[in-house]
Each structure stands twice: as structure tokens, then as C-alpha cells.
Amino acid sequence: MKQLVVAERFCLIGHLVAMAFGLAGLLLVMPHPEFLALLPAGQTLFAWSMAGGGVVYILLGTIAVAIYAYRTLGLRNWLAFMIPAVFLSLGSELLGTSVGFPFGDYSYLSGLGYKIAGLVPFTIPLSWFYLGLASYLLARAGLLSKNEATSTPMVWVRHLGAIALGSLLLTSWDFVLDPAMSQTAMPFWYWHQPGAFFGMPYQNFAGWLGTGAVFMSVAALFWRKQSISLNLDQLNLPLVVYIGNFVFAMVMSLAAGIWVPVVLGLLLGVVPAVACWQLARSTALREQLAQVESMPDKAEGLTAKLPAATVGVSTK
């Protein structure tokens, strides 16, 4: 297990570094190619970044989140989320690039790897998986404590709320990413019929919300009889993945002079994500303190374990 933790951290750090490296290439080197002369093997590094940088950061993010899910959720629960997320999002993307539903009329360009059926880069459904899982776990942890998940009469209302909020977190990231990635000096996709929202059609957001809600609902059904509890520290990776990818998109948008989607993304994505993370920590600590007070003879031992309190994403 220790080796898995090391591999997970290595891939997470590599994921963040690869995004930073990509930003440097797109925002500094492309407009100012003279920077290449200041770097050893500058031309080679830039060519590699443009040819495969997008693929590398998505693959590293996918591997980091997959290892994390295997360690914390177990093999069954990891696959019960990943398989629907990958195949349902791929189906949506293939429909979108073929007939314009559910996102609108768009096409992918080069830079994100081999295209499935010549339409959708294989990395795209992987990004749906790792951002989708990070969003969903944060939403569930914020809305469902361990005890409430098993005993609250209105438990399915909270589960539906977690699906809705998780989909919103995922879509809020797209608010910020899509305008920048389709209008940068080296775009990764383009809209055949640009929409009113900084080049994006409003239909795109409905497609994102709908696709996210569908595969999160499927995962919730698979998880309904599984007990899933996360250590407080284990909530850090979903938050880091979400914030790291949001910052990447935010820097791209601001560099292009696009700030309204960034504000919307902060209000509808980052703020709720951080609030869920903080609420989950507060709820878990409060429940642990209540347990300490109910068993004074074990108070000292339980108090020592407070940092390792769990947050509930239990689904029984």
C-alpha cells in the first residue's frame, strides 16, 4: 500500500507540474519564442509540450485519481464510478461531435491524443472521470455525514443533492476552461456555430450538467449498499485536483482577457467545493467529539484520533 501512496503522490505532482509546463508553453513561449533561446534544448522541449503536453497531464491526473480511488474506495467502488463515467461521457462526446447533441456543434483539433472514431480524443473521457470523481466526492462528503447516510429518512434527498452539486462543480470548471481552450493561440477544439457565452452555446452547459448527473447517478446506484468512509486527510486529494485544474483553466481565461466565466466558476465551483471540504471536516470532528463525550472513559484515546476522523459517503 505504501508503494501505491508514493505512486499516487508522484502522479499528482506530475499532473500539476505538467499543467504548469503547458501554461508556460501556451502563454509565454508561443507569444515570445525568443524565450526558447534561453533554455537548454528549448526547441525540443517546446515541440514535446505542444505535441503531447495535454495528453501527459490528463493521463497523470487519471492515474493519480484511479490509485486514490482504489486505495480509499476499494476496487469495486472505483470501477463502479470510473466505467460509467468513461463510457457515458464518451457516448455524449461522440454524439456531440457527430450530431451536435448534447453540447452543440463542435469538433476536436489535435493536441489531446488519438481520436476515438476519428472524433473524440481518448483523453477526454478520462478527464470526465477524474474531475467527475473529485467533484462528486466533495459534494457527497459535504452533504452526507457518515451517520446521516445510513439513518436519515430523507437520505435520498441528500443523495440527489450530492449528484446535483457534483454536476454543478464539474460544469463550473467547464465555464472557465472551454472559452480559453477554444480561443487560445493553439485551440484544442472549436465551435462550428459559436454561442453567446464567450463563444460557447448555452446548450453546452446543459450537456455538461446532464452528462455529469447521469454517470454520477449510475455510480450512486452501484454504491447504494456500500459503506464508504474517507479519512479527513483523504479529502485533500479531490480538493487539490479540483482546485489545480480550475487554476489551470482560470489562468488560460484571464490571459485571453476572459474574466466573467472565471467569476462564475469561482462562485459556483470553487466556493462550494471548499465549503463542502470544510463542512465535511467540521461534521466529522463534531461527531467524534460527541463520541468522546458519550464515553468519558475512552476520551483520551479517542481525542488522540481526532485528526483521523472520517467523513461519510456511506450509502447503505
C-alpha positions as a Markdown table, in Angstrom:
| # | Residue | x | y | z |
|---|---|---|---|---|
| 1 | Met | 0.0 | 0.0 | 0.0 |
| 2 | Lys | 2.9 | 2.3 | 0.7 |
| 3 | Gln | 4.1 | 2.0 | -2.9 |
| 4 | Leu | 0.6 | 3.0 | -4.1 |
| 5 | Val | 0.7 | 6.1 | -2.0 |
| 6 | Val | 4.1 | 7.0 | -3.4 |
| 7 | Ala | 2.9 | 6.4 | -7.0 |
| 8 | Glu | -0.3 | 8.4 | -6.3 |
| 9 | Arg | 1.6 | 11.4 | -5.0 |
| 10 | Phe | 4.2 | 11.2 | -7.8 |
| 11 | Cys | 1.4 | 11.2 | -10.4 |
| 12 | Leu | -0.5 | 14.0 | -8.7 |
| 13 | Ile | 2.6 | 16.2 | -8.5 |
| 14 | Gly | 3.4 | 15.3 | -12.1 |
| 15 | His | -0.1 | 16.2 | -13.1 |
| 16 | Leu | 0.2 | 19.7 | -11.5 |
| 17 | Val | 3.7 | 20.3 | -12.9 |
| 18 | Ala | 2.6 | 19.2 | -16.4 |
| 19 | Met | -0.3 | 21.7 | -16.3 |
| 20 | Ala | 2.1 | 24.5 | -15.2 |
| 21 | Phe | 4.5 | 23.5 | -18.0 |
| 22 | Gly | 1.7 | 23.6 | -20.5 |
| 23 | Leu | 0.7 | 27.1 | -19.4 |
| 24 | Ala | 4.2 | 28.3 | -19.8 |
| 25 | Gly | 4.3 | 27.0 | -23.3 |
| 26 | Leu | 1.0 | 28.4 | -24.4 |
| 27 | Leu | 1.2 | 31.8 | -22.6 |
| 28 | Leu | 4.9 | 32.6 | -22.6 |
| 29 | Val | 6.7 | 30.7 | -25.3 |
| 30 | Met | 4.2 | 30.9 | -28.1 |
| 31 | Pro | 3.8 | 34.7 | -28.0 |
| 32 | His | 7.5 | 35.2 | -27.2 |
| 33 | Pro | 9.5 | 32.5 | -29.0 |
| 34 | Glu | 12.7 | 34.3 | -28.0 |
| 35 | Phe | 12.4 | 32.5 | -24.6 |
| 36 | Leu | 13.5 | 29.3 | -26.3 |
| 37 | Ala | 17.0 | 30.6 | -26.9 |
| 38 | Leu | 17.4 | 31.0 | -23.1 |
| 39 | Leu | 16.5 | 27.4 | -22.3 |
| 40 | Pro | 18.7 | 24.3 | -22.9 |
| 41 | Ala | 17.0 | 22.2 | -25.6 |
| 42 | Gly | 14.3 | 24.9 | -25.7 |
| 43 | Gln | 13.0 | 23.9 | -29.2 |
| 44 | Thr | 12.8 | 20.3 | -28.3 |
| 45 | Leu | 11.0 | 20.9 | -25.0 |
| 46 | Phe | 8.5 | 23.2 | -26.7 |
| 47 | Ala | 7.9 | 20.7 | -29.5 |
| 48 | Trp | 7.3 | 18.0 | -26.9 |
| 49 | Ser | 5.0 | 20.2 | -24.9 |
| 50 | Met | 2.8 | 21.1 | -27.9 |
| 51 | Ala | 2.7 | 17.6 | -29.2 |
| 52 | Gly | 2.0 | 15.7 | -26.0 |
| 53 | Gly | 1.7 | 18.0 | -23.0 |
| 54 | Gly | -2.1 | 17.8 | -23.0 |
| 55 | Val | -2.1 | 14.1 | -23.1 |
| 56 | Val | 0.5 | 13.8 | -20.3 |
| 57 | Tyr | -1.3 | 16.0 | -17.8 |
| 58 | Ile | -4.6 | 14.2 | -18.3 |
| 59 | Leu | -3.0 | 10.7 | -18.1 |
| 60 | Leu | -1.2 | 11.6 | -14.9 |
| 61 | Gly | -4.3 | 13.1 | -13.3 |
| 62 | Thr | -6.3 | 9.9 | -14.3 |
| 63 | Ile | -3.7 | 7.6 | -12.8 |
| 64 | Ala | -3.4 | 9.7 | -9.6 |
| 65 | Val | -7.2 | 9.7 | -9.0 |
| 66 | Ala | -7.5 | 6.0 | -10.1 |
| 67 | Ile | -4.9 | 4.9 | -7.5 |
| 68 | Tyr | -6.6 | 7.2 | -4.9 |
| 69 | Ala | -10.0 | 5.7 | -5.6 |
| 70 | Tyr | -8.6 | 2.1 | -5.4 |
| 71 | Arg | -6.9 | 2.8 | -2.1 |
| 72 | Thr | -9.8 | 4.7 | -0.4 |
| 73 | Leu | -12.9 | 3.3 | -2.0 |
| 74 | Gly | -11.9 | -0.2 | -3.0 |
| 75 | Leu | -11.7 | -1.9 | -6.4 |
| 76 | Arg | -15.4 | -2.4 | -6.8 |
| 77 | Asn | -16.4 | 1.2 | -5.9 |
| 78 | Trp | -13.6 | 2.7 | -8.0 |
| 79 | Leu | -14.7 | 0.7 | -11.1 |
| 80 | Ala | -18.4 | 1.4 | -10.4 |
| 81 | Phe | -17.6 | 5.1 | -10.8 |
| 82 | Met | -14.9 | 5.0 | -13.5 |
| 83 | Ile | -16.5 | 2.7 | -16.0 |
| 84 | Pro | -19.9 | 4.6 | -16.2 |
| 85 | Ala | -18.0 | 7.9 | -16.2 |
| 86 | Val | -15.7 | 7.0 | -19.0 |
| 87 | Phe | -18.3 | 5.3 | -21.3 |
| 88 | Leu | -21.2 | 7.6 | -20.7 |
| 89 | Ser | -19.1 | 10.7 | -21.2 |
| 90 | Leu | -17.6 | 9.1 | -24.3 |
| 91 | Gly | -21.0 | 8.5 | -25.7 |
| 92 | Ser | -22.0 | 12.1 | -25.0 |
| 93 | Glu | -18.9 | 13.4 | -26.7 |
| 94 | Leu | -19.3 | 11.1 | -29.8 |
| 95 | Leu | -22.9 | 12.3 | -30.1 |
| 96 | Gly | -21.8 | 15.9 | -29.7 |
| 97 | Thr | -19.1 | 15.7 | -32.3 |
| 98 | Ser | -21.4 | 13.8 | -34.7 |
| 99 | Val | -24.9 | 15.4 | -34.4 |
| 100 | Gly | -24.4 | 18.4 | -32.1 |
| 101 | Phe | -26.2 | 16.9 | -29.1 |
| 102 | Pro | -26.0 | 17.4 | -26.2 |
| 103 | Phe | -23.3 | 20.1 | -26.2 |
| 104 | Gly | -23.6 | 21.9 | -29.5 |
| 105 | Asp | -21.9 | 21.7 | -32.8 |
| 106 | Tyr | -18.1 | 21.4 | -32.2 |
| 107 | Ser | -15.0 | 19.4 | -33.3 |
| 108 | Tyr | -11.7 | 18.5 | -31.6 |
| 109 | Leu | -8.4 | 19.6 | -33.1 |
| 110 | Ser | -5.0 | 18.0 | -32.4 |
| 111 | Gly | -3.1 | 18.1 | -29.1 |
| 112 | Leu | -5.1 | 15.7 | -26.9 |
| 113 | Gly | -4.1 | 12.4 | -28.3 |
| 114 | Tyr | -5.6 | 9.7 | -30.6 |
| 115 | Lys | -9.2 | 10.3 | -31.5 |
| 116 | Ile | -11.7 | 7.5 | -31.0 |
| 117 | Ala | -13.7 | 7.0 | -34.2 |
| 118 | Gly | -11.7 | 10.0 | -35.6 |
| 119 | Leu | -13.8 | 12.3 | -33.4 |
| 120 | Val | -13.0 | 12.3 | -29.7 |
| 121 | Pro | -9.5 | 12.2 | -28.2 |
| 122 | Phe | -9.2 | 9.2 | -25.8 |
| 123 | Thr | -8.1 | 11.6 | -23.0 |
| 124 | Ile | -11.4 | 13.4 | -22.9 |
| 125 | Pro | -13.5 | 10.7 | -21.2 |
| 126 | Leu | -10.5 | 10.2 | -18.8 |
| 127 | Ser | -10.8 | 13.8 | -17.8 |
| 128 | Trp | -14.5 | 13.4 | -17.2 |
| 129 | Phe | -13.7 | 10.6 | -14.8 |
| 130 | Tyr | -11.0 | 12.2 | -12.7 |
| 131 | Leu | -12.7 | 15.7 | -12.4 |
| 132 | Gly | -16.1 | 14.0 | -12.1 |
| 133 | Leu | -14.9 | 11.8 | -9.2 |
| 134 | Ala | -13.2 | 14.7 | -7.4 |
| 135 | Ser | -16.4 | 16.8 | -7.8 |
| 136 | Tyr | -18.7 | 14.1 | -6.7 |
| 137 | Leu | -16.7 | 13.1 | -3.6 |
| 138 | Leu | -16.5 | 16.7 | -2.4 |
| 139 | Ala | -20.3 | 17.1 | -2.9 |
| 140 | Arg | -21.1 | 13.8 | -1.1 |
| 141 | Ala | -18.7 | 14.5 | 1.8 |
| 142 | Gly | -20.2 | 17.9 | 2.3 |
| 143 | Leu | -23.9 | 16.8 | 2.2 |
| 144 | Leu | -23.7 | 13.4 | 3.8 |
| 145 | Ser | -22.2 | 12.6 | 7.1 |
| 146 | Lys | -21.5 | 9.0 | 8.0 |
| 147 | Asn | -24.4 | 8.7 | 10.3 |
| 148 | Glu | -26.9 | 10.6 | 8.1 |
| 149 | Ala | -26.0 | 8.4 | 5.2 |
| 150 | Thr | -27.4 | 5.4 | 7.0 |
| 151 | Ser | -30.2 | 6.7 | 9.2 |
| 152 | Thr | -31.7 | 9.9 | 7.8 |
| 153 | Pro | -35.3 | 9.3 | 6.5 |
| 154 | Met | -34.7 | 11.9 | 3.7 |
| 155 | Val | -31.4 | 10.2 | 2.7 |
| 156 | Trp | -32.2 | 10.1 | -1.0 |
| 157 | Val | -32.9 | 13.9 | -1.0 |
| 158 | Arg | -29.3 | 14.4 | 0.2 |
| 159 | His | -28.1 | 11.9 | -2.4 |
| 160 | Leu | -29.9 | 13.7 | -5.2 |
| 161 | Gly | -28.4 | 16.9 | -3.8 |
| 162 | Ala | -24.9 | 15.5 | -4.0 |
| 163 | Ile | -25.5 | 14.4 | -7.6 |
| 164 | Ala | -26.8 | 17.9 | -8.5 |
| 165 | Leu | -24.0 | 19.7 | -6.7 |
| 166 | Gly | -21.3 | 17.3 | -8.1 |
| 167 | Ser | -22.6 | 18.0 | -11.6 |
| 168 | Leu | -22.5 | 21.8 | -10.9 |
| 169 | Leu | -18.9 | 21.6 | -9.7 |
| 170 | Leu | -17.9 | 19.8 | -12.8 |
| 171 | Thr | -19.8 | 22.2 | -15.1 |
| 172 | Ser | -18.4 | 25.2 | -13.3 |
| 173 | Trp | -14.9 | 24.1 | -14.2 |
| 174 | Asp | -16.1 | 24.0 | -17.9 |
| 175 | Phe | -17.4 | 27.6 | -17.5 |
| 176 | Val | -13.7 | 28.6 | -17.2 |
| 177 | Leu | -11.9 | 26.0 | -19.4 |
| 178 | Asp | -14.0 | 26.0 | -22.5 |
| 179 | Pro | -13.7 | 29.6 | -23.6 |
| 180 | Ala | -9.9 | 29.6 | -23.1 |
| 181 | Met | -9.2 | 26.2 | -24.7 |
| 182 | Ser | -11.3 | 27.1 | -27.8 |
| 183 | Gln | -9.9 | 30.6 | -28.3 |
| 184 | Thr | -6.2 | 30.2 | -27.3 |
| 185 | Ala | -3.5 | 30.7 | -29.9 |
| 186 | Met | -3.4 | 27.0 | -30.2 |
| 187 | Pro | -7.0 | 25.8 | -29.7 |
| 188 | Phe | -7.8 | 22.2 | -28.8 |
| 189 | Trp | -11.4 | 22.3 | -30.1 |
| 190 | Tyr | -13.6 | 24.8 | -32.0 |
| 191 | Trp | -17.3 | 25.6 | -32.3 |
| 192 | His | -18.8 | 25.4 | -35.7 |
| 193 | Gln | -21.6 | 27.8 | -34.5 |
| 194 | Pro | -20.1 | 29.9 | -31.7 |
| 195 | Gly | -22.6 | 30.7 | -29.0 |
| 196 | Ala | -23.4 | 33.8 | -27.0 |
| 197 | Phe | -21.5 | 32.9 | -23.9 |
| 198 | Phe | -17.9 | 33.8 | -24.8 |
| 199 | Gly | -18.1 | 31.6 | -27.9 |
| 200 | Met | -20.0 | 28.8 | -26.2 |
| 201 | Pro | -23.6 | 27.9 | -26.7 |
| 202 | Tyr | -25.7 | 27.8 | -23.6 |
| 203 | Gln | -26.6 | 24.3 | -24.6 |
| 204 | Asn | -23.1 | 23.2 | -23.7 |
| 205 | Phe | -23.8 | 23.8 | -20.0 |
| 206 | Ala | -27.0 | 21.7 | -20.1 |
| 207 | Gly | -25.0 | 18.9 | -21.8 |
| 208 | Trp | -22.3 | 19.1 | -19.1 |
| 209 | Leu | -24.8 | 19.1 | -16.2 |
| 210 | Gly | -26.8 | 16.3 | -17.8 |
| 211 | Thr | -23.8 | 14.1 | -18.6 |
| 212 | Gly | -22.3 | 14.5 | -15.1 |
| 213 | Ala | -25.6 | 13.9 | -13.4 |
| 214 | Val | -26.2 | 10.7 | -15.4 |
| 215 | Phe | -22.9 | 9.0 | -14.6 |
| 216 | Met | -22.9 | 10.2 | -11.0 |
| 217 | Ser | -26.4 | 8.8 | -10.6 |
| 218 | Val | -25.3 | 5.4 | -12.0 |
| 219 | Ala | -22.4 | 5.4 | -9.5 |
| 220 | Ala | -24.7 | 6.3 | -6.7 |
| 221 | Leu | -26.9 | 3.3 | -7.6 |
| 222 | Phe | -23.9 | 1.0 | -7.6 |
| 223 | Trp | -22.7 | 2.4 | -4.3 |
| 224 | Arg | -26.1 | 2.3 | -2.6 |
| 225 | Lys | -25.2 | -0.8 | -0.5 |
| 226 | Gln | -21.6 | 0.0 | 0.1 |
| 227 | Ser | -20.2 | 1.7 | 3.2 |
| 228 | Ile | -17.6 | 4.2 | 2.2 |
| 229 | Ser | -15.8 | 6.4 | 4.8 |
| 230 | Leu | -13.0 | 8.7 | 4.0 |
| 231 | Asn | -10.3 | 9.8 | 6.4 |
| 232 | Leu | -10.3 | 13.6 | 6.7 |
| 233 | Asp | -6.9 | 13.7 | 5.1 |
| 234 | Gln | -8.2 | 11.6 | 2.2 |
| 235 | Leu | -10.5 | 14.5 | 1.2 |
| 236 | Asn | -7.4 | 16.6 | 0.3 |
| 237 | Leu | -6.7 | 14.9 | -3.0 |
| 238 | Pro | -10.1 | 15.6 | -4.5 |
| 239 | Leu | -9.8 | 19.2 | -3.5 |
| 240 | Val | -6.3 | 19.6 | -4.8 |
| 241 | Val | -7.3 | 18.0 | -8.1 |
| 242 | Tyr | -10.3 | 20.3 | -8.5 |
| 243 | Ile | -8.5 | 23.5 | -7.5 |
| 244 | Gly | -5.5 | 22.7 | -9.6 |
| 245 | Asn | -7.5 | 22.1 | -12.7 |
| 246 | Phe | -9.6 | 25.2 | -12.0 |
| 247 | Val | -6.4 | 27.3 | -11.7 |
| 248 | Phe | -5.1 | 26.0 | -15.0 |
| 249 | Ala | -8.4 | 27.0 | -16.7 |
| 250 | Met | -8.5 | 30.3 | -14.9 |
| 251 | Val | -5.0 | 31.4 | -15.9 |
| 252 | Met | -5.8 | 30.5 | -19.5 |
| 253 | Ser | -9.0 | 32.5 | -19.5 |
| 254 | Leu | -7.5 | 35.5 | -17.8 |
| 255 | Ala | -4.6 | 35.5 | -20.2 |
| 256 | Ala | -7.2 | 35.7 | -23.0 |
| 257 | Gly | -8.9 | 38.6 | -21.3 |
| 258 | Ile | -11.9 | 36.5 | -20.3 |
| 259 | Trp | -12.9 | 37.1 | -16.7 |
| 260 | Val | -16.7 | 36.7 | -16.4 |
| 261 | Pro | -16.6 | 32.9 | -16.7 |
| 262 | Val | -13.8 | 32.9 | -14.0 |
| 263 | Val | -16.0 | 34.8 | -11.6 |
| 264 | Leu | -18.9 | 32.4 | -12.3 |
| 265 | Gly | -16.6 | 29.4 | -11.8 |
| 266 | Leu | -15.3 | 30.8 | -8.5 |
| 267 | Leu | -18.8 | 31.4 | -7.2 |
| 268 | Leu | -20.4 | 28.2 | -8.4 |
| 269 | Gly | -17.4 | 25.8 | -8.3 |
| 270 | Val | -14.5 | 26.8 | -6.1 |
| 271 | Val | -16.5 | 28.3 | -3.2 |
| 272 | Pro | -18.9 | 25.3 | -2.9 |
| 273 | Ala | -16.1 | 22.8 | -3.3 |
| 274 | Val | -14.1 | 24.4 | -0.5 |
| 275 | Ala | -17.3 | 24.8 | 1.6 |
| 276 | Cys | -18.0 | 21.0 | 1.2 |
| 277 | Trp | -14.5 | 20.1 | 2.2 |
| 278 | Gln | -14.7 | 22.3 | 5.3 |
| 279 | Leu | -18.2 | 21.2 | 6.2 |
| 280 | Ala | -17.2 | 17.6 | 6.0 |
| 281 | Arg | -14.2 | 18.2 | 8.2 |
| 282 | Ser | -16.3 | 20.1 | 10.7 |
| 283 | Thr | -19.1 | 17.5 | 10.8 |
| 284 | Ala | -16.6 | 14.6 | 11.3 |
| 285 | Leu | -14.9 | 16.4 | 14.1 |
| 286 | Arg | -18.2 | 17.3 | 15.7 |
| 287 | Glu | -19.3 | 13.6 | 15.6 |
| 288 | Gln | -16.1 | 12.5 | 17.0 |
| 289 | Leu | -16.3 | 14.9 | 19.9 |
| 290 | Ala | -19.9 | 13.7 | 20.6 |
| 291 | Gln | -18.5 | 10.2 | 20.7 |
| 292 | Val | -15.8 | 11.3 | 23.2 |
| 293 | Glu | -18.4 | 12.9 | 25.5 |
| 294 | Ser | -20.5 | 9.8 | 25.4 |
| 295 | Met | -17.6 | 7.6 | 26.5 |
| 296 | Pro | -15.6 | 9.5 | 29.0 |
| 297 | Asp | -13.5 | 6.5 | 30.0 |
| 298 | Lys | -12.2 | 6.4 | 26.4 |
| 299 | Ala | -12.0 | 10.1 | 25.9 |
| 300 | Glu | -8.2 | 10.3 | 26.0 |
| 301 | Gly | -7.7 | 7.6 | 23.3 |
| 302 | Leu | -10.4 | 9.0 | 21.0 |
| 303 | Thr | -9.2 | 12.6 | 21.3 |
| 304 | Ala | -5.8 | 11.4 | 20.1 |
| 305 | Lys | -7.5 | 10.1 | 17.0 |
| 306 | Leu | -9.4 | 13.3 | 16.1 |
| 307 | Pro | -7.2 | 14.1 | 13.1 |
| 308 | Ala | -8.1 | 10.8 | 11.6 |
| 309 | Ala | -11.9 | 11.2 | 11.9 |
| 310 | Thr | -13.9 | 10.0 | 9.0 |
| 311 | Val | -16.4 | 11.7 | 6.8 |
| 312 | Gly | -19.3 | 9.7 | 5.5 |
| 313 | Val | -20.0 | 8.9 | 2.0 |
| 314 | Ser | -21.7 | 5.8 | 3.2 |
| 315 | Thr | -24.7 | 4.7 | 1.1 |
| 316 | Lys | -26.5 | 1.9 | 2.9 |
